[in-house]
Amino acid sequence: MAFWVRSTLNLSVALSFVCTIAMPLWAEAVCPKSPEAAALVSLNALYAEDGRTLSEMVHSERGVRVSPSAYVDFESDRVLNQESIQELWLDSKIYTWGYAEGSGESIMMTGSSFISTFVTEFPFRAVIAAPHEPYAAPASTVDNASEIYSDAIIFEFVLGDSPEDWAALRLAFTPENGCQRLVGLIRARWSP
């Protein structure tokens, strides 16, 4: 009887430990098969500040290039790997995220501040994702996303009808191991 109680107790402790520590290992992997589904998963992770899910969406080798304007700039845009994305809302370090349209000033802020200022401040979740149409938008900056991400499919969330209130979030995806993975995050906005 004492053996059974001790074994049951040890098993309960072991299971409790495994369930609390290892549960994320058992969680189902995020693997959208279509770019549209991947766009919705990524968008929801951005608004939920869910670094774990967003990091799973990022391409494991290429990472994700983050562009604060319609023009994707290889010189100044930041490229984040999966680990950086997972820690995005926890990292208090200030980074340069490119240059502001119009003024040309450096965009210097934490990752969390960048996302809240350049992405989630707009209600992109209120619109339906659609395939990106190059040069169809009233952006004041050259839209080179289709050239830069020629091997990817780009979905965008577009707000506003007039140039003054127009904004878009473009997400570029390419396949990796049967899943669609995020390689580009572009926030486009009309600037005077």
C-alpha positions in Angstrom: 0.0 0.0 0.0 2.8 2.4 0.9 4.5 1.6 -2.4 1.4 2.4 -4.4 0.9 5.7 -2.6 4.5 6.7 -3.2 4.5 5.6 -6.8 1.2 7.5 -7.4 2.7 10.6 -5.7 5.9 10.4 -7.8 3.9 9.9 -10.9 1.6 12.9 -10.1 4.6 15.1 -9.4 6.3 14.0 -12.6 3.2 14.5 -14.7 2.6 17.9 -13.1 6.2 18.9 -13.9 6.0 17.7 -17.5 2.6 19.4 -18.1 3.7 22.7 -16.7 7.2 22.8 -18.2 6.9 20.9 -21.5 3.4 21.8 -22.6 4.7 24.2 -25.3 6.6 21.3 -26.8 3.3 19.5 -27.3 1.4 22.5 -28.7 0.4 22.1 -32.3 2.9 23.7 -34.7 1.6 26.7 -36.6 1.7 25.7 -40.3 -0.7 27.5 -42.6 -0.8 26.0 -46.1 -2.1 29.1 -47.9 -0.6 32.6 -47.9 -4.1 34.0 -47.0 -4.3 31.8 -43.9 -0.7 32.7 -43.0 -1.6 36.4 -43.3 -4.4 36.0 -40.8 -2.3 34.1 -38.3 0.5 36.6 -38.6 -1.9 39.6 -38.2 -3.6 38.1 -35.2 -0.3 37.4 -33.6 0.8 41.0 -34.1 -2.3 42.4 -32.5 -2.2 39.9 -29.7 1.5 40.7 -29.1 2.1 36.9 -29.4 5.8 36.6 -30.1 5.7 32.8 -29.9 3.2 32.4 -32.7 4.7 35.1 -34.8 8.1 33.6 -34.5 6.8 30.3 -35.7 5.4 32.1 -38.8 8.9 33.6 -39.6 11.0 31.8 -42.2 13.7 29.9 -40.3 16.6 30.9 -42.7 15.6 34.2 -44.2 13.9 35.8 -41.2 11.5 38.6 -41.8 12.5 42.0 -43.2 10.5 44.8 -41.6 9.9 47.9 -43.7 8.3 51.1 -42.3 7.3 52.3 -45.8 6.2 50.9 -49.2 9.8 51.0 -50.4 11.7 47.9 -49.2 15.2 49.1 -48.4 18.0 46.6 -48.1 20.3 49.2 -46.5 18.1 50.3 -43.6 15.3 47.8 -43.1 15.8 45.4 -40.1 15.7 41.7 -40.6 14.6 39.7 -37.6 15.1 36.0 -37.0 12.7 33.8 -35.1 14.4 34.4 -31.8 14.2 38.2 -32.2 10.5 38.0 -33.0 9.8 35.8 -30.0 11.4 38.4 -27.8 10.0 41.4 -29.7 7.6 42.6 -27.0 10.0 41.9 -24.2 13.2 43.5 -25.6 13.7 47.0 -24.1 16.7 47.8 -26.4 16.3 50.7 -28.9 16.9 49.8 -32.6 16.9 51.8 -35.8 13.9 50.6 -38.0 14.7 52.6 -41.1 13.8 56.2 -42.0 10.5 58.1 -41.7 8.8 59.1 -44.9 8.8 62.8 -45.6 11.3 63.8 -42.9 13.9 61.2 -43.5 14.6 61.0 -39.7 15.8 57.7 -38.2 13.0 55.6 -36.7 14.6 54.7 -33.3 12.4 52.7 -30.9 11.9 49.3 -29.2 10.3 46.6 -31.3 7.2 46.8 -29.2 6.9 50.5 -29.8 7.6 50.1 -33.6 4.8 47.5 -33.9 2.3 49.6 -31.9 3.2 52.8 -33.8 3.6 51.5 -37.3 1.3 48.4 -37.5 -1.3 47.9 -34.7 -2.2 51.5 -34.3 -4.3 51.0 -37.5 -7.4 48.7 -37.5 -6.0 46.3 -40.1 -8.0 43.5 -38.5 -11.2 45.2 -39.7 -10.4 44.6 -43.4 -10.1 41.4 -45.5 -6.7 40.4 -46.7 -6.3 40.5 -50.5 -3.5 39.7 -52.9 -1.1 42.7 -53.3 -1.6 44.8 -56.4 1.6 46.6 -57.2 1.3 50.3 -57.9 -2.5 50.3 -57.3 -2.1 52.2 -54.1 -1.9 56.0 -53.6 1.4 55.7 -51.6 3.8 58.5 -51.9 6.8 56.1 -52.0 7.8 53.7 -54.7 6.3 50.2 -54.1 9.0 47.7 -54.9 7.7 44.8 -52.8 6.9 42.6 -55.9 10.4 43.0 -57.2 12.1 42.4 -53.8 9.8 39.5 -52.9 9.5 38.0 -56.4 9.6 34.5 -55.0 6.9 35.2 -52.5 3.1 35.8 -52.4 2.1 39.1 -50.8 -1.2 39.7 -49.1 -2.2 43.1 -47.9 -4.7 44.7 -45.6 -5.7 48.1 -46.9 -7.5 50.9 -45.1 -8.9 54.2 -46.4 -10.2 55.5 -49.7 -8.5 58.9 -50.1 -4.7 59.3 -50.1 -4.8 61.2 -46.8 -6.3 58.3 -44.8 -4.8 55.4 -46.8 -2.6 52.8 -45.1 -1.6 49.2 -45.9 0.0 46.3 -44.2 1.7 43.9 -46.6 2.9 40.5 -45.6 5.1 38.5 -47.9 5.1 34.7 -47.6 7.2 31.9 -49.1 6.9 28.2 -48.6 9.2 26.3 -46.2 8.7 22.6 -45.4 5.1 22.7 -46.6 4.1 25.8 -44.6 3.8 29.4 -45.6 6.5 31.5 -43.8 6.7 35.2 -43.3 9.7 36.9 -45.0 8.4 40.5 -45.3 6.4 42.9 -43.2 5.7 46.2 -44.9 3.7 49.1 -43.6 2.8 51.5 -46.4 1.2 54.9 -45.8 0.6 58.0 -47.9 2.8 60.9 -46.8 2.5 64.5 -47.9 
